[in-house]
Amino acid sequence: MSNEFSLDATTESTAEHAIVLRDVHKSFGHGRYQVFKGVNLDVKRGEITFVLGPSGVGKSVMLKHILGLLKPDAGDVLIFGKPIPYDNASALNEMRKHFGMLFQYAALFDDMTVFQNVAFPLVEHRRSMTHAEMRLKVSEKLLAVGLDPEQSLDKFPSELSGGMKKRVGLARAIVLEPQILLYDEPTTGLDPVTRAMVDDLIVDTNKNFGLTSVVISHDIPSALYSADHIAFLFGGQIVFYGTTAGFRECQHPMVQNFLQSEERHRKEMHV
């Protein structure tokens, strides 16, 4: 059995979909709690796909399936057309190097500087790099997300604003130059100005680095602004998949409930 999970240039350029979930089922509690009841999702290469849905429907469970942290009870998960190598730890670790992840609230290490936080994946996976090479690579990624390395490299997270923490978290997510970037509720708890900044950062990063991005969220304005496609997860299935325009017109009751709740909230904010 091969210890590698390689995505050569031919595979990446010819695969229409970066991620495919096909008829995925997943239950917990010895089958008592069924989260997925046949989830189907095709994430197109090079696009930004938002996965929306109410709390508790399994959006984070989906991320764990994409990363191979959870194995479906039935169904398949494919990365650039290749099945996840669940039973080969070395190949699974290799596969995950093709992913970057921006965690909710950035999840920076409080006792590490910005440089140490962003360089953490390099220390784990690029052990042959010198300190100087790592510092150069980290500086490049900080610049790419709009931070001045000279002003930020040696700061600690407690010295950063919420927006700066998001940028540092994103720099860490792209430092290994992944093909796929995953976001877990990136705008949760942010003020409107910082949220708009994060929305722009998602769009710009995806375009500038030629990535495929999957954003787990309940933030409708962010999805309508940033997404190429929206998937709506409810009742263990994807009940809508399409463009932002199609999402606005979707007549599924829970989608309409989501849209109407956002409209009420927007009106209340302007009272």
C-alpha positions in Angstrom: 0.0 0.0 0.0 1.4 3.4 -1.0 2.3 5.8 1.8 1.6 8.8 -0.5 -1.4 10.8 -1.4 -0.1 12.7 -4.4 -2.0 15.3 -6.4 0.0 15.9 -9.5 -0.5 18.8 -11.9 -2.6 16.6 -14.3 -4.9 15.5 -11.5 -5.5 19.0 -10.2 -6.0 20.6 -13.6 -8.4 17.9 -15.0 -10.5 17.4 -11.9 -13.7 19.5 -12.2 -14.5 19.0 -8.6 -12.0 19.5 -5.7 -14.3 17.8 -3.2 -17.1 15.3 -3.7 -19.4 13.8 -1.1 -21.6 11.1 -2.6 -24.5 9.6 -0.6 -22.7 10.1 2.7 -24.4 8.7 5.8 -23.3 9.2 9.4 -24.8 8.4 12.7 -23.6 8.7 16.3 -24.7 7.0 19.5 -24.9 3.5 18.0 -27.1 4.7 15.3 -29.5 6.7 17.5 -28.5 10.1 16.2 -28.5 10.2 12.4 -26.6 13.3 11.2 -26.3 12.6 7.5 -28.9 10.8 5.5 -27.4 10.7 2.1 -25.4 13.9 1.7 -24.4 14.8 -1.9 -22.2 17.7 -2.6 -19.8 18.6 -5.5 -17.4 21.5 -4.7 -16.1 22.9 -7.9 -12.4 23.5 -8.2 -11.4 27.1 -7.9 -14.7 28.3 -6.4 -15.9 29.5 -3.0 -18.7 27.3 -1.7 -20.6 28.3 1.5 -22.3 25.6 3.5 -25.2 27.1 5.4 -27.7 25.7 7.8 -29.1 25.9 11.3 -27.0 25.1 14.4 -26.7 21.4 15.1 -27.3 20.1 11.5 -23.8 18.8 11.0 -21.9 21.5 9.3 -18.8 20.9 11.4 -19.3 17.2 11.0 -19.0 17.8 7.2 -15.7 19.5 7.7 -14.4 16.6 9.7 -15.4 14.2 6.9 -13.7 16.3 4.3 -10.5 16.2 6.3 -10.7 12.5 7.0 -11.2 13.0 10.7 -14.5 11.1 10.5 -15.3 8.1 8.2 -18.8 7.8 6.7 -20.9 4.9 7.7 -21.8 4.6 4.0 -21.0 6.7 1.0 -17.8 8.2 -0.4 -15.7 11.3 0.0 -13.3 12.2 -2.8 -10.5 14.8 -2.9 -9.6 15.7 -6.5 -11.2 12.4 -7.6 -9.3 10.3 -5.1 -10.8 8.5 -2.1 -9.6 9.5 1.3 -7.1 6.9 2.5 -8.7 6.3 6.0 -6.7 3.2 6.7 -3.3 4.5 5.8 -2.1 7.0 8.4 0.9 8.2 6.3 -1.2 8.8 3.2 -3.9 10.5 5.2 -1.3 12.8 6.7 0.0 13.6 3.3 -3.6 14.3 2.0 -4.1 16.8 4.8 -1.1 18.8 3.7 -3.2 19.9 0.7 -5.7 21.6 3.1 -5.5 24.8 5.0 -7.9 25.6 7.8 -9.0 28.9 9.3 -10.5 28.0 12.7 -13.3 29.9 14.4 -11.8 32.9 16.4 -8.5 32.1 14.5 -7.4 29.7 17.3 -3.9 31.2 17.7 -1.5 30.0 20.4 -1.5 32.7 23.0 2.1 32.0 24.2 3.5 32.2 20.7 4.4 35.2 18.6 2.9 35.9 15.2 5.9 34.4 13.6 5.8 31.2 15.7 2.0 30.8 15.1 2.3 31.1 11.3 5.5 29.0 11.1 3.9 26.2 13.2 2.9 24.1 10.1 6.4 24.6 8.6 8.0 23.4 11.8 5.8 20.3 11.7 6.0 19.5 8.0 9.1 21.3 6.5 11.8 20.3 9.0 14.6 20.9 6.5 13.8 24.7 6.3 16.2 27.0 8.2 14.9 29.6 10.6 15.8 32.3 8.0 13.8 30.5 5.3 10.8 30.1 7.6 10.9 33.8 8.5 11.0 34.7 4.8 8.1 32.4 4.1 6.0 33.7 7.0 6.7 37.3 6.0 5.5 36.6 2.4 2.2 35.1 3.7 1.7 38.0 6.2 2.1 40.5 3.3 -0.4 38.4 1.3 -3.1 38.8 3.9 -2.4 42.5 4.4 -0.1 42.6 7.4 3.3 44.4 7.6 5.8 41.7 8.8 8.0 44.3 10.5 5.1 45.5 12.6 3.6 42.1 13.4 6.1 39.2 13.4 7.2 39.5 17.0 3.8 40.5 18.5 1.7 38.1 20.6 -2.0 37.5 19.9 -3.0 39.6 23.0 -1.5 42.6 21.1 -3.6 42.1 18.0 -7.1 43.3 17.1 -9.8 40.8 16.1 -9.2 41.6 12.4 -5.5 41.1 12.7 -6.0 37.8 14.5 -8.1 36.6 11.5 -5.4 37.7 9.1 -2.7 35.9 11.1 -4.8 32.8 11.2 -5.3 32.9 7.5 -1.5 33.4 6.9 -1.0 30.2 9.0 -3.6 28.4 6.9 -1.9 29.2 3.6 1.7 28.9 4.7 2.0 25.4 3.3 0.4 26.6 0.0 -2.6 24.3 0.1 -5.0 23.6 -2.8 -8.1 23.7 -0.6 -8.9 26.2 2.2 -11.5 25.4 4.8 -13.2 28.1 7.0 -15.1 27.3 10.2 -17.5 30.2 11.0 -15.0 32.9 10.0 -17.2 35.9 10.8 -18.7 34.7 14.1 -18.5 37.4 16.8 -17.1 40.1 14.6 -18.4 43.6 14.2 -19.8 44.7 10.8 -16.6 46.4 9.7 -14.3 43.5 10.6 -16.8 41.0 9.1 -16.7 42.9 5.8 -12.9 42.8 5.9 -13.0 39.0 6.4 -15.4 38.7 3.5 -13.0 40.5 1.2 -10.1 38.5 2.6 -11.9 35.2 1.7 -12.5 36.4 -1.9 -9.1 37.9 -2.5 -7.2 34.9 -1.0 -9.2 32.5 -3.1 -8.5 34.4 -6.3 -4.8 35.4 -5.6 -3.7 31.9 -4.7 -6.0 29.9 -7.1 -7.6 28.0 -4.2 -10.8 26.1 -3.7 -12.6 27.3 -0.5 -15.3 25.8 1.6 -16.8 28.1 4.2 -19.0 26.7 7.0 -21.2 29.5 8.2 -24.7 30.8 9.2 -23.8 34.3 8.0 -26.2 35.0 5.1 -24.8 38.4 4.1 -21.3 37.0 3.9 -22.5 34.0 1.8 -24.4 36.3 -0.6 -21.3 38.5 -1.0 -18.5 36.0 -1.2 -19.9 32.7 -2.5 -19.8 31.3 -6.0 -22.2 28.6 -4.8 -24.2 28.0 -1.7 -25.2 24.6 -0.2 -27.9 24.5 2.5 -27.7 21.5 4.9 -30.9 20.5 6.7 -32.5 17.3 7.8 -29.4 15.3 7.0 -29.2 16.3 3.4 -28.3 19.1 1.1 -31.7 20.6 0.4 -30.4 23.4 -1.9 -27.2 23.8 -4.0 -26.8 26.7 -6.4 -25.9 30.3 -7.0 -26.5 33.1 -4.7 -29.3 34.3 -7.0 -30.9 30.9 -6.8 -30.6 30.8 -3.1 -32.6 34.0 -2.8 -35.4 32.4 -4.8 -35.3 29.0 -3.2 -38.7 28.1 -1.8 -37.6 25.4 0.7 -39.3 26.4 4.0 -36.1 26.4 6.1 -34.2 28.4 3.5 -37.0 31.0 3.5 -37.0 31.0 7.3 -33.2 31.8 7.2 -33.7 34.5 4.6 -36.6 36.1 6.4 -34.8 36.0 9.8 -31.9 37.8 8.3 -34.2 40.4 6.7 -35.9 41.0 10.1 -32.5 41.4 11.8 -31.3 43.8 9.1 -34.4 46.0 9.6 -34.1 45.9 13.4 -30.5 47.1 13.1 -31.6 50.1 11.1 -34.5 51.2 13.5 
